[in-house]
Amino acid sequence: YKPNDYEILYKTGFSNYKLKYYNKAISNFNKVIFEGINRYTEDARWYKANSLIKLGKKEDAKTILNSIIVKNGKYQNQALDLLNNLN
């Protein structure tokens, strides 16, 4: 096991997300996000926001969704749609 391998951390988080273990998923996504920019950061931020929504933490999710929109990444349009649906 490589505790700082971004791919493993992201895929573990994504697996937890799919299994509806949202708190565990967020923990993994945070490790990816807070380690700096890497190829999984954008995906981790998107799925963290979705996990927060599933947990009823809409205000926290809105913060992340707004940052996704500002960064013009691949999830920009989905984040905008999701944010509009949360309001």
PyMOL Python script that loads the backbone (N, CA, C, O; Angstrom):
from pymol import cmd

cmd.read_pdbstr("""\
ATOM      1  N   TYR A   1       0.838  -1.179   0.000  1.00  0.00           N
ATOM      2  CA  TYR A   1       0.000   0.000   0.000  1.00  0.00           C
ATOM      3  C   TYR A   1       0.879   1.237   0.000  1.00  0.00           C
ATOM      4  O   TYR A   1       1.855   1.325   0.745  1.00  0.00           O
ATOM      5  N   LYS A   2       0.522   2.180  -0.839  1.00  0.00           N
ATOM      6  CA  LYS A   2       1.257   3.436  -0.949  1.00  0.00           C
ATOM      7  C   LYS A   2       0.341   4.557  -0.461  1.00  0.00           C
ATOM      8  O   LYS A   2      -0.529   5.004  -1.209  1.00  0.00           O
ATOM      9  N   PRO A   3       0.517   5.016   0.766  1.00  0.00           N
ATOM     10  CA  PRO A   3      -0.422   5.990   1.337  1.00  0.00           C
ATOM     11  C   PRO A   3      -0.441   7.343   0.643  1.00  0.00           C
ATOM     12  O   PRO A   3      -1.391   8.102   0.831  1.00  0.00           O
ATOM     13  N   ASN A   4       0.563   7.671  -0.144  1.00  0.00           N
ATOM     14  CA  ASN A   4       0.591   8.959  -0.843  1.00  0.00           C
ATOM     15  C   ASN A   4       0.433   8.814  -2.351  1.00  0.00           C
ATOM     16  O   ASN A   4       0.749   9.742  -3.095  1.00  0.00           O
ATOM     17  N   ASP A   5      -0.042   7.684  -2.802  1.00  0.00           N
ATOM     18  CA  ASP A   5      -0.266   7.471  -4.229  1.00  0.00           C
ATOM     19  C   ASP A   5      -1.624   8.062  -4.584  1.00  0.00           C
ATOM     20  O   ASP A   5      -2.660   7.548  -4.162  1.00  0.00           O
ATOM     21  N   TYR A   6      -1.619   9.146  -5.364  1.00  0.00           N
ATOM     22  CA  TYR A   6      -2.861   9.857  -5.678  1.00  0.00           C
ATOM     23  C   TYR A   6      -3.870   8.986  -6.391  1.00  0.00           C
ATOM     24  O   TYR A   6      -5.067   9.072  -6.119  1.00  0.00           O
ATOM     25  N   GLU A   7      -3.407   8.157  -7.292  1.00  0.00           N
ATOM     26  CA  GLU A   7      -4.325   7.295  -8.027  1.00  0.00           C
ATOM     27  C   GLU A   7      -5.047   6.338  -7.085  1.00  0.00           C
ATOM     28  O   GLU A   7      -6.263   6.163  -7.174  1.00  0.00           O
ATOM     29  N   ILE A   8      -4.296   5.728  -6.194  1.00  0.00           N
ATOM     30  CA  ILE A   8      -4.904   4.794  -5.234  1.00  0.00           C
ATOM     31  C   ILE A   8      -5.868   5.532  -4.312  1.00  0.00           C
ATOM     32  O   ILE A   8      -6.969   5.050  -4.047  1.00  0.00           O
ATOM     33  N   LEU A   9      -5.457   6.695  -3.825  1.00  0.00           N
ATOM     34  CA  LEU A   9      -6.329   7.471  -2.936  1.00  0.00           C
ATOM     35  C   LEU A   9      -7.618   7.878  -3.645  1.00  0.00           C
ATOM     36  O   LEU A   9      -8.706   7.767  -3.079  1.00  0.00           O
ATOM     37  N   TYR A  10      -7.494   8.347  -4.879  1.00  0.00           N
ATOM     38  CA  TYR A  10      -8.680   8.762  -5.622  1.00  0.00           C
ATOM     39  C   TYR A  10      -9.594   7.576  -5.893  1.00  0.00           C
ATOM     40  O   TYR A  10     -10.802   7.657  -5.671  1.00  0.00           O
ATOM     41  N   LYS A  11      -9.025   6.475  -6.373  1.00  0.00           N
ATOM     42  CA  LYS A  11      -9.850   5.315  -6.713  1.00  0.00           C
ATOM     43  C   LYS A  11     -10.489   4.694  -5.481  1.00  0.00           C
ATOM     44  O   LYS A  11     -11.599   4.168  -5.556  1.00  0.00           O
ATOM     45  N   THR A  12      -9.804   4.749  -4.360  1.00  0.00           N
ATOM     46  CA  THR A  12     -10.396   4.267  -3.112  1.00  0.00           C
ATOM     47  C   THR A  12     -11.562   5.170  -2.720  1.00  0.00           C
ATOM     48  O   THR A  12     -12.619   4.690  -2.310  1.00  0.00           O
ATOM     49  N   GLY A  13     -11.362   6.482  -2.849  1.00  0.00           N
ATOM     50  CA  GLY A  13     -12.447   7.423  -2.568  1.00  0.00           C
ATOM     51  C   GLY A  13     -13.627   7.219  -3.495  1.00  0.00           C
ATOM     52  O   GLY A  13     -14.776   7.242  -3.054  1.00  0.00           O
ATOM     53  N   PHE A  14     -13.357   7.021  -4.769  1.00  0.00           N
ATOM     54  CA  PHE A  14     -14.425   6.811  -5.740  1.00  0.00           C
ATOM     55  C   PHE A  14     -15.185   5.513  -5.440  1.00  0.00           C
ATOM     56  O   PHE A  14     -16.410   5.463  -5.552  1.00  0.00           O
ATOM     57  N   SER A  15     -14.456   4.479  -5.064  1.00  0.00           N
ATOM     58  CA  SER A  15     -15.101   3.213  -4.688  1.00  0.00           C
ATOM     59  C   SER A  15     -15.999   3.414  -3.477  1.00  0.00           C
ATOM     60  O   SER A  15     -17.125   2.917  -3.445  1.00  0.00           O
ATOM     61  N   ASN A  16     -15.505   4.138  -2.483  1.00  0.00           N
ATOM     62  CA  ASN A  16     -16.317   4.430  -1.303  1.00  0.00           C
ATOM     63  C   ASN A  16     -17.543   5.261  -1.673  1.00  0.00           C
ATOM     64  O   ASN A  16     -18.625   5.052  -1.124  1.00  0.00           O
ATOM     65  N   TYR A  17     -17.377   6.192  -2.592  1.00  0.00           N
ATOM     66  CA  TYR A  17     -18.502   6.995  -3.065  1.00  0.00           C
ATOM     67  C   TYR A  17     -19.566   6.096  -3.696  1.00  0.00           C
ATOM     68  O   TYR A  17     -20.750   6.213  -3.381  1.00  0.00           O
ATOM     69  N   LYS A  18     -19.146   5.214  -4.572  1.00  0.00           N
ATOM     70  CA  LYS A  18     -20.091   4.311  -5.244  1.00  0.00           C
ATOM     71  C   LYS A  18     -20.785   3.376  -4.255  1.00  0.00           C
ATOM     72  O   LYS A  18     -21.935   2.987  -4.463  1.00  0.00           O
ATOM     73  N   LEU A  19     -20.086   3.020  -3.185  1.00  0.00           N
ATOM     74  CA  LEU A  19     -20.657   2.155  -2.158  1.00  0.00           C
ATOM     75  C   LEU A  19     -21.492   2.937  -1.132  1.00  0.00           C
ATOM     76  O   LEU A  19     -22.031   2.364  -0.185  1.00  0.00           O
ATOM     77  N   LYS A  20     -21.584   4.250  -1.343  1.00  0.00           N
ATOM     78  CA  LYS A  20     -22.340   5.153  -0.475  1.00  0.00           C
ATOM     79  C   LYS A  20     -21.713   5.318   0.909  1.00  0.00           C
ATOM     80  O   LYS A  20     -22.411   5.611   1.880  1.00  0.00           O
ATOM     81  N   TYR A  21     -20.394   5.129   0.997  1.00  0.00           N
ATOM     82  CA  TYR A  21     -19.628   5.403   2.213  1.00  0.00           C
ATOM     83  C   TYR A  21     -19.055   6.815   2.066  1.00  0.00           C
ATOM     84  O   TYR A  21     -17.848   6.991   1.897  1.00  0.00           O
ATOM     85  N   TYR A  22     -19.924   7.799   2.130  1.00  0.00           N
ATOM     86  CA  TYR A  22     -19.553   9.155   1.772  1.00  0.00           C
ATOM     87  C   TYR A  22     -18.503   9.765   2.688  1.00  0.00           C
ATOM     88  O   TYR A  22     -17.629  10.489   2.210  1.00  0.00           O
ATOM     89  N   ASN A  23     -18.559   9.500   3.980  1.00  0.00           N
ATOM     90  CA  ASN A  23     -17.539  10.039   4.880  1.00  0.00           C
ATOM     91  C   ASN A  23     -16.155   9.467   4.560  1.00  0.00           C
ATOM     92  O   ASN A  23     -15.162  10.195   4.574  1.00  0.00           O
ATOM     93  N   LYS A  24     -16.094   8.187   4.279  1.00  0.00           N
ATOM     94  CA  LYS A  24     -14.817   7.578   3.893  1.00  0.00           C
ATOM     95  C   LYS A  24     -14.338   8.144   2.563  1.00  0.00           C
ATOM     96  O   LYS A  24     -13.148   8.401   2.381  1.00  0.00           O
ATOM     97  N   ALA A  25     -15.265   8.334   1.642  1.00  0.00           N
ATOM     98  CA  ALA A  25     -14.912   8.897   0.331  1.00  0.00           C
ATOM     99  C   ALA A  25     -14.322  10.290   0.511  1.00  0.00           C
ATOM    100  O   ALA A  25     -13.289  10.607  -0.078  1.00  0.00           O
ATOM    101  N   ILE A  26     -14.962  11.113   1.312  1.00  0.00           N
ATOM    102  CA  ILE A  26     -14.475  12.477   1.551  1.00  0.00           C
ATOM    103  C   ILE A  26     -13.080  12.454   2.147  1.00  0.00           C
ATOM    104  O   ILE A  26     -12.230  13.261   1.773  1.00  0.00           O
ATOM    105  N   SER A  27     -12.842  11.547   3.060  1.00  0.00           N
ATOM    106  CA  SER A  27     -11.515  11.430   3.666  1.00  0.00           C
ATOM    107  C   SER A  27     -10.452  11.154   2.596  1.00  0.00           C
ATOM    108  O   SER A  27      -9.389  11.776   2.598  1.00  0.00           O
ATOM    109  N   ASN A  28     -10.741  10.231   1.696  1.00  0.00           N
ATOM    110  CA  ASN A  28      -9.796   9.930   0.616  1.00  0.00           C
ATOM    111  C   ASN A  28      -9.647  11.114  -0.346  1.00  0.00           C
ATOM    112  O   ASN A  28      -8.533  11.457  -0.742  1.00  0.00           O
ATOM    113  N   PHE A  29     -10.759  11.728  -0.715  1.00  0.00           N
ATOM    114  CA  PHE A  29     -10.698  12.859  -1.629  1.00  0.00           C
ATOM    115  C   PHE A  29      -9.910  14.012  -1.015  1.00  0.00           C
ATOM    116  O   PHE A  29      -9.160  14.692  -1.715  1.00  0.00           O
ATOM    117  N   ASN A  30     -10.076  14.235   0.286  1.00  0.00           N
ATOM    118  CA  ASN A  30      -9.309  15.294   0.961  1.00  0.00           C
ATOM    119  C   ASN A  30      -7.809  15.057   0.853  1.00  0.00           C
ATOM    120  O   ASN A  30      -7.044  15.998   0.642  1.00  0.00           O
ATOM    121  N   LYS A  31      -7.395  13.827   0.994  1.00  0.00           N
ATOM    122  CA  LYS A  31      -5.960  13.516   0.884  1.00  0.00           C
ATOM    123  C   LYS A  31      -5.440  13.858  -0.502  1.00  0.00           C
ATOM    124  O   LYS A  31      -4.325  14.361  -0.644  1.00  0.00           O
ATOM    125  N   VAL A  32      -6.231  13.593  -1.509  1.00  0.00           N
ATOM    126  CA  VAL A  32      -5.836  13.921  -2.883  1.00  0.00           C
ATOM    127  C   VAL A  32      -5.797  15.440  -3.063  1.00  0.00           C
ATOM    128  O   VAL A  32      -4.838  15.980  -3.614  1.00  0.00           O
ATOM    129  N   ILE A  33      -6.833  16.114  -2.601  1.00  0.00           N
ATOM    130  CA  ILE A  33      -6.965  17.560  -2.789  1.00  0.00           C
ATOM    131  C   ILE A  33      -5.881  18.326  -2.038  1.00  0.00           C
ATOM    132  O   ILE A  33      -5.264  19.235  -2.593  1.00  0.00           O
ATOM    133  N   PHE A  34      -5.650  17.966  -0.791  1.00  0.00           N
ATOM    134  CA  PHE A  34      -4.748  18.747   0.046  1.00  0.00           C
ATOM    135  C   PHE A  34      -3.275  18.451  -0.191  1.00  0.00           C
ATOM    136  O   PHE A  34      -2.413  19.135   0.361  1.00  0.00           O
ATOM    137  N   GLU A  35      -2.976  17.457  -0.992  1.00  0.00           N
ATOM    138  CA  GLU A  35      -1.580  17.177  -1.323  1.00  0.00           C
ATOM    139  C   GLU A  35      -1.086  18.054  -2.460  1.00  0.00           C
ATOM    140  O   GLU A  35       0.091  17.999  -2.814  1.00  0.00           O
ATOM    141  N   GLY A  36      -1.957  18.854  -3.031  1.00  0.00           N
ATOM    142  CA  GLY A  36      -1.549  19.745  -4.115  1.00  0.00           C
ATOM    143  C   GLY A  36      -2.150  19.307  -5.433  1.00  0.00           C
ATOM    144  O   GLY A  36      -2.928  18.355  -5.501  1.00  0.00           O
ATOM    145  N   ILE A  37      -1.775  20.014  -6.466  1.00  0.00           N
ATOM    146  CA  ILE A  37      -2.323  19.749  -7.790  1.00  0.00           C
ATOM    147  C   ILE A  37      -1.735  18.462  -8.352  1.00  0.00           C
ATOM    148  O   ILE A  37      -0.517  18.288  -8.405  1.00  0.00           O
ATOM    149  N   ASN A  38      -2.604  17.583  -8.760  1.00  0.00           N
ATOM    150  CA  ASN A  38      -2.211  16.343  -9.416  1.00  0.00           C
ATOM    151  C   ASN A  38      -3.339  15.980 -10.379  1.00  0.00           C
ATOM    152  O   ASN A  38      -4.354  16.674 -10.429  1.00  0.00           O
ATOM    153  N   ARG A  39      -3.177  14.930 -11.123  1.00  0.00           N
ATOM    154  CA  ARG A  39      -4.160  14.617 -12.168  1.00  0.00           C
ATOM    155  C   ARG A  39      -5.523  14.189 -11.627  1.00  0.00           C
ATOM    156  O   ARG A  39      -6.477  14.079 -12.397  1.00  0.00           O
ATOM    157  N   TYR A  40      -5.632  13.948 -10.336  1.00  0.00           N
ATOM    158  CA  TYR A  40      -6.897  13.506  -9.740  1.00  0.00           C
ATOM    159  C   TYR A  40      -7.589  14.591  -8.909  1.00  0.00           C
ATOM    160  O   TYR A  40      -8.691  14.375  -8.403  1.00  0.00           O
ATOM    161  N   THR A  41      -6.960  15.734  -8.771  1.00  0.00           N
ATOM    162  CA  THR A  41      -7.508  16.789  -7.909  1.00  0.00           C
ATOM    163  C   THR A  41      -8.889  17.243  -8.356  1.00  0.00           C
ATOM    164  O   THR A  41      -9.801  17.356  -7.537  1.00  0.00           O
ATOM    165  N   GLU A  42      -9.049  17.500  -9.627  1.00  0.00           N
ATOM    166  CA  GLU A  42     -10.327  18.003 -10.140  1.00  0.00           C
ATOM    167  C   GLU A  42     -11.457  16.988  -9.918  1.00  0.00           C
ATOM    168  O   GLU A  42     -12.552  17.353  -9.490  1.00  0.00           O
ATOM    169  N   ASP A  43     -11.185  15.735 -10.209  1.00  0.00           N
ATOM    170  CA  ASP A  43     -12.190  14.695  -9.989  1.00  0.00           C
ATOM    171  C   ASP A  43     -12.506  14.545  -8.509  1.00  0.00           C
ATOM    172  O   ASP A  43     -13.664  14.371  -8.130  1.00  0.00           O
ATOM    173  N   ALA A  44     -11.479  14.612  -7.678  1.00  0.00           N
ATOM    174  CA  ALA A  44     -11.685  14.474  -6.236  1.00  0.00           C
ATOM    175  C   ALA A  44     -12.564  15.600  -5.701  1.00  0.00           C
ATOM    176  O   ALA A  44     -13.426  15.368  -4.854  1.00  0.00           O
ATOM    177  N   ARG A  45     -12.347  16.814  -6.191  1.00  0.00           N
ATOM    178  CA  ARG A  45     -13.163  17.953  -5.749  1.00  0.00           C
ATOM    179  C   ARG A  45     -14.624  17.758  -6.169  1.00  0.00           C
ATOM    180  O   ARG A  45     -15.535  18.028  -5.387  1.00  0.00           O
ATOM    181  N   TRP A  46     -14.845  17.294  -7.387  1.00  0.00           N
ATOM    182  CA  TRP A  46     -16.209  17.070  -7.881  1.00  0.00           C
ATOM    183  C   TRP A  46     -16.935  16.020  -7.041  1.00  0.00           C
ATOM    184  O   TRP A  46     -18.072  16.234  -6.622  1.00  0.00           O
ATOM    185  N   TYR A  47     -16.287  14.900  -6.800  1.00  0.00           N
ATOM    186  CA  TYR A  47     -16.949  13.834  -6.048  1.00  0.00           C
ATOM    187  C   TYR A  47     -17.040  14.152  -4.559  1.00  0.00           C
ATOM    188  O   TYR A  47     -17.927  13.647  -3.871  1.00  0.00           O
ATOM    189  N   LYS A  48     -16.137  14.979  -4.061  1.00  0.00           N
ATOM    190  CA  LYS A  48     -16.271  15.430  -2.674  1.00  0.00           C
ATOM    191  C   LYS A  48     -17.530  16.282  -2.546  1.00  0.00           C
ATOM    192  O   LYS A  48     -18.302  16.112  -1.602  1.00  0.00           O
ATOM    193  N   ALA A  49     -17.740  17.193  -3.485  1.00  0.00           N
ATOM    194  CA  ALA A  49     -18.942  18.032  -3.456  1.00  0.00           C
ATOM    195  C   ALA A  49     -20.196  17.171  -3.501  1.00  0.00           C
ATOM    196  O   ALA A  49     -21.145  17.406  -2.753  1.00  0.00           O
ATOM    197  N   ASN A  50     -20.199  16.186  -4.366  1.00  0.00           N
ATOM    198  CA  ASN A  50     -21.359  15.290  -4.466  1.00  0.00           C
ATOM    199  C   ASN A  50     -21.558  14.480  -3.187  1.00  0.00           C
ATOM    200  O   ASN A  50     -22.690  14.249  -2.765  1.00  0.00           O
ATOM    201  N   SER A  51     -20.470  14.056  -2.580  1.00  0.00           N
ATOM    202  CA  SER A  51     -20.556  13.320  -1.314  1.00  0.00           C
ATOM    203  C   SER A  51     -21.158  14.200  -0.226  1.00  0.00           C
ATOM    204  O   SER A  51     -22.003  13.751   0.549  1.00  0.00           O
ATOM    205  N   LEU A  52     -20.721  15.449  -0.173  1.00  0.00           N
ATOM    206  CA  LEU A  52     -21.256  16.374   0.823  1.00  0.00           C
ATOM    207  C   LEU A  52     -22.756  16.576   0.637  1.00  0.00           C
ATOM    208  O   LEU A  52     -23.502  16.647   1.613  1.00  0.00           O
ATOM    209  N   ILE A  53     -23.192  16.668  -0.609  1.00  0.00           N
ATOM    210  CA  ILE A  53     -24.626  16.800  -0.882  1.00  0.00           C
ATOM    211  C   ILE A  53     -25.376  15.575  -0.370  1.00  0.00           C
ATOM    212  O   ILE A  53     -26.432  15.702   0.250  1.00  0.00           O
ATOM    213  N   LYS A  54     -24.834  14.400  -0.629  1.00  0.00           N
ATOM    214  CA  LYS A  54     -25.474  13.162  -0.171  1.00  0.00           C
ATOM    215  C   LYS A  54     -25.587  13.128   1.352  1.00  0.00           C
ATOM    216  O   LYS A  54     -26.512  12.526   1.897  1.00  0.00           O
ATOM    217  N   LEU A  55     -24.639  13.779   2.040  1.00  0.00           N
ATOM    218  CA  LEU A  55     -24.662  13.828   3.502  1.00  0.00           C
ATOM    219  C   LEU A  55     -25.491  14.995   4.038  1.00  0.00           C
ATOM    220  O   LEU A  55     -25.585  15.188   5.250  1.00  0.00           O
ATOM    221  N   GLY A  56     -26.091  15.770   3.137  1.00  0.00           N
ATOM    222  CA  GLY A  56     -26.910  16.894   3.559  1.00  0.00           C
ATOM    223  C   GLY A  56     -26.125  18.141   3.905  1.00  0.00           C
ATOM    224  O   GLY A  56     -26.674  19.062   4.510  1.00  0.00           O
ATOM    225  N   LYS A  57     -24.862  18.196   3.541  1.00  0.00           N
ATOM    226  CA  LYS A  57     -24.005  19.347   3.839  1.00  0.00           C
ATOM    227  C   LYS A  57     -23.929  20.251   2.608  1.00  0.00           C
ATOM    228  O   LYS A  57     -22.874  20.418   1.996  1.00  0.00           O
ATOM    229  N   LYS A  58     -25.067  20.819   2.275  1.00  0.00           N
ATOM    230  CA  LYS A  58     -25.191  21.578   1.034  1.00  0.00           C
ATOM    231  C   LYS A  58     -24.341  22.843   1.016  1.00  0.00           C
ATOM    232  O   LYS A  58     -23.792  23.193  -0.029  1.00  0.00           O
ATOM    233  N   GLU A  59     -24.222  23.528   2.133  1.00  0.00           N
ATOM    234  CA  GLU A  59     -23.432  24.770   2.161  1.00  0.00           C
ATOM    235  C   GLU A  59     -21.953  24.474   1.889  1.00  0.00           C
ATOM    236  O   GLU A  59     -21.291  25.217   1.165  1.00  0.00           O
ATOM    237  N   ASP A  60     -21.444  23.396   2.467  1.00  0.00           N
ATOM    238  CA  ASP A  60     -20.052  23.004   2.209  1.00  0.00           C
ATOM    239  C   ASP A  60     -19.868  22.629   0.740  1.00  0.00           C
ATOM    240  O   ASP A  60     -18.858  22.961   0.119  1.00  0.00           O
ATOM    241  N   ALA A  61     -20.857  21.938   0.206  1.00  0.00           N
ATOM    242  CA  ALA A  61     -20.807  21.541  -1.207  1.00  0.00           C
ATOM    243  C   ALA A  61     -20.842  22.762  -2.111  1.00  0.00           C
ATOM    244  O   ALA A  61     -20.145  22.800  -3.125  1.00  0.00           O
ATOM    245  N   LYS A  62     -21.642  23.758  -1.761  1.00  0.00           N
ATOM    246  CA  LYS A  62     -21.743  24.965  -2.578  1.00  0.00           C
ATOM    247  C   LYS A  62     -20.390  25.668  -2.691  1.00  0.00           C
ATOM    248  O   LYS A  62     -20.043  26.182  -3.754  1.00  0.00           O
ATOM    249  N   THR A  63     -19.644  25.689  -1.621  1.00  0.00           N
ATOM    250  CA  THR A  63     -18.317  26.313  -1.632  1.00  0.00           C
ATOM    251  C   THR A  63     -17.420  25.631  -2.653  1.00  0.00           C
ATOM    252  O   THR A  63     -16.736  26.295  -3.432  1.00  0.00           O
ATOM    253  N   ILE A  64     -17.425  24.308  -2.646  1.00  0.00           N
ATOM    254  CA  ILE A  64     -16.596  23.554  -3.586  1.00  0.00           C
ATOM    255  C   ILE A  64     -17.108  23.737  -5.014  1.00  0.00           C
ATOM    256  O   ILE A  64     -16.315  23.924  -5.937  1.00  0.00           O
ATOM    257  N   LEU A  65     -18.406  23.686  -5.199  1.00  0.00           N
ATOM    258  CA  LEU A  65     -18.977  23.858  -6.532  1.00  0.00           C
ATOM    259  C   LEU A  65     -18.633  25.227  -7.111  1.00  0.00           C
ATOM    260  O   LEU A  65     -18.321  25.341  -8.296  1.00  0.00           O
ATOM    261  N   ASN A  66     -18.688  26.256  -6.285  1.00  0.00           N
ATOM    262  CA  ASN A  66     -18.304  27.591  -6.751  1.00  0.00           C
ATOM    263  C   ASN A  66     -16.844  27.634  -7.169  1.00  0.00           C
ATOM    264  O   ASN A  66     -16.504  28.269  -8.168  1.00  0.00           O
ATOM    265  N   SER A  67     -15.982  26.970  -6.422  1.00  0.00           N
ATOM    266  CA  SER A  67     -14.561  26.961  -6.789  1.00  0.00           C
ATOM    267  C   SER A  67     -14.333  26.173  -8.079  1.00  0.00           C
ATOM    268  O   SER A  67     -13.443  26.510  -8.860  1.00  0.00           O
ATOM    269  N   ILE A  68     -15.123  25.134  -8.304  1.00  0.00           N
ATOM    270  CA  ILE A  68     -15.024  24.367  -9.552  1.00  0.00           C
ATOM    271  C   ILE A  68     -15.428  25.252 -10.733  1.00  0.00           C
ATOM    272  O   ILE A  68     -14.785  25.226 -11.782  1.00  0.00           O
ATOM    273  N   ILE A  69     -16.481  26.022 -10.560  1.00  0.00           N
ATOM    274  CA  ILE A  69     -16.960  26.908 -11.623  1.00  0.00           C
ATOM    275  C   ILE A  69     -15.903  27.950 -11.968  1.00  0.00           C
ATOM    276  O   ILE A  69     -15.645  28.205 -13.145  1.00  0.00           O
ATOM    277  N   VAL A  70     -15.294  28.548 -10.963  1.00  0.00           N
ATOM    278  CA  VAL A  70     -14.288  29.588 -11.169  1.00  0.00           C
ATOM    279  C   VAL A  70     -13.058  29.051 -11.906  1.00  0.00           C
ATOM    280  O   VAL A  70     -12.432  29.771 -12.683  1.00  0.00           O
ATOM    281  N   LYS A  71     -12.722  27.801 -11.661  1.00  0.00           N
ATOM    282  CA  LYS A  71     -11.502  27.234 -12.254  1.00  0.00           C
ATOM    283  C   LYS A  71     -11.669  26.796 -13.707  1.00  0.00           C
ATOM    284  O   LYS A  71     -10.691  26.409 -14.347  1.00  0.00           O
ATOM    285  N   ASN A  72     -12.894  26.852 -14.238  1.00  0.00           N
ATOM    286  CA  ASN A  72     -13.128  26.501 -15.652  1.00  0.00           C
ATOM    287  C   ASN A  72     -12.693  25.090 -16.020  1.00  0.00           C
ATOM    288  O   ASN A  72     -12.226  24.856 -17.135  1.00  0.00           O
ATOM    289  N   GLY A  73     -12.838  24.171 -15.117  1.00  0.00           N
ATOM    290  CA  GLY A  73     -12.420  22.798 -15.388  1.00  0.00           C
ATOM    291  C   GLY A  73     -13.476  21.989 -16.121  1.00  0.00           C
ATOM    292  O   GLY A  73     -14.489  22.520 -16.578  1.00  0.00           O
ATOM    293  N   LYS A  74     -13.217  20.706 -16.222  1.00  0.00           N
ATOM    294  CA  LYS A  74     -14.119  19.834 -16.982  1.00  0.00           C
ATOM    295  C   LYS A  74     -15.486  19.652 -16.328  1.00  0.00           C
ATOM    296  O   LYS A  74     -16.437  19.242 -16.992  1.00  0.00           O
ATOM    297  N   TYR A  75     -15.594  19.950 -15.039  1.00  0.00           N
ATOM    298  CA  TYR A  75     -16.878  19.822 -14.342  1.00  0.00           C
ATOM    299  C   TYR A  75     -17.607  21.155 -14.193  1.00  0.00           C
ATOM    300  O   TYR A  75     -18.597  21.234 -13.465  1.00  0.00           O
ATOM    301  N   GLN A  76     -17.139  22.195 -14.864  1.00  0.00           N
ATOM    302  CA  GLN A  76     -17.709  23.521 -14.700  1.00  0.00           C
ATOM    303  C   GLN A  76     -19.210  23.547 -14.978  1.00  0.00           C
ATOM    304  O   GLN A  76     -19.980  24.056 -14.164  1.00  0.00           O
ATOM    305  N   ASN A  77     -19.629  23.010 -16.104  1.00  0.00           N
ATOM    306  CA  ASN A  77     -21.054  23.054 -16.458  1.00  0.00           C
ATOM    307  C   ASN A  77     -21.908  22.216 -15.513  1.00  0.00           C
ATOM    308  O   ASN A  77     -22.998  22.631 -15.119  1.00  0.00           O
ATOM    309  N   GLN A  78     -21.409  21.036 -15.152  1.00  0.00           N
ATOM    310  CA  GLN A  78     -22.157  20.190 -14.215  1.00  0.00           C
ATOM    311  C   GLN A  78     -22.254  20.861 -12.842  1.00  0.00           C
ATOM    312  O   GLN A  78     -23.285  20.785 -12.174  1.00  0.00           O
ATOM    313  N   ALA A  79     -21.160  21.522 -12.430  1.00  0.00           N
ATOM    314  CA  ALA A  79     -21.166  22.211 -11.141  1.00  0.00           C
ATOM    315  C   ALA A  79     -22.166  23.359 -11.145  1.00  0.00           C
ATOM    316  O   ALA A  79     -22.871  23.574 -10.159  1.00  0.00           O
ATOM    317  N   LEU A  80     -22.228  24.082 -12.230  1.00  0.00           N
ATOM    318  CA  LEU A  80     -23.184  25.182 -12.346  1.00  0.00           C
ATOM    319  C   LEU A  80     -24.623  24.669 -12.276  1.00  0.00           C
ATOM    320  O   LEU A  80     -25.458  25.236 -11.572  1.00  0.00           O
ATOM    321  N   ASP A  81     -24.901  23.596 -13.008  1.00  0.00           N
ATOM    322  CA  ASP A  81     -26.239  22.998 -12.973  1.00  0.00           C
ATOM    323  C   ASP A  81     -26.595  22.515 -11.564  1.00  0.00           C
ATOM    324  O   ASP A  81     -27.692  22.764 -11.064  1.00  0.00           O
ATOM    325  N   LEU A  82     -25.654  21.829 -10.945  1.00  0.00           N
ATOM    326  CA  LEU A  82     -25.898  21.298  -9.611  1.00  0.00           C
ATOM    327  C   LEU A  82     -26.098  22.421  -8.604  1.00  0.00           C
ATOM    328  O   LEU A  82     -26.983  22.347  -7.752  1.00  0.00           O
ATOM    329  N   LEU A  83     -25.284  23.451  -8.702  1.00  0.00           N
ATOM    330  CA  LEU A  83     -25.412  24.593  -7.811  1.00  0.00           C
ATOM    331  C   LEU A  83     -26.771  25.273  -7.969  1.00  0.00           C
ATOM    332  O   LEU A  83     -27.403  25.643  -6.979  1.00  0.00           O
ATOM    333  N   ASN A  84     -27.215  25.436  -9.206  1.00  0.00           N
ATOM    334  CA  ASN A  84     -28.528  26.040  -9.442  1.00  0.00           C
ATOM    335  C   ASN A  84     -29.648  25.189  -8.871  1.00  0.00           C
ATOM    336  O   ASN A  84     -30.652  25.729  -8.408  1.00  0.00           O
ATOM    337  N   ASN A  85     -29.500  23.879  -8.893  1.00  0.00           N
ATOM    338  CA  ASN A  85     -30.520  22.985  -8.339  1.00  0.00           C
ATOM    339  C   ASN A  85     -30.532  22.985  -6.814  1.00  0.00           C
ATOM    340  O   ASN A  85     -31.547  22.655  -6.201  1.00  0.00           O
ATOM    341  N   LEU A  86     -29.407  23.353  -6.198  1.00  0.00           N
ATOM    342  CA  LEU A  86     -29.341  23.402  -4.740  1.00  0.00           C
ATOM    343  C   LEU A  86     -29.979  24.666  -4.177  1.00  0.00           C
ATOM    344  O   LEU A  86     -30.385  24.691  -3.016  1.00  0.00           O
ATOM    345  N   ASN A  87     -30.068  25.691  -4.974  1.00  0.00           N
ATOM    346  CA  ASN A  87     -30.602  26.981  -4.496  1.00  0.00           C
ATOM    347  C   ASN A  87     -32.109  26.988  -4.477  1.00  0.00           C
ATOM    348  O   ASN A  87     -32.717  27.991  -4.103  1.00  0.00           O
TER     349      ASN A  87
END
""", "prot")
cmd.dss("prot")
cmd.show_as("cartoon", "prot")
cmd.util.cbc("prot")
cmd.orient("prot")
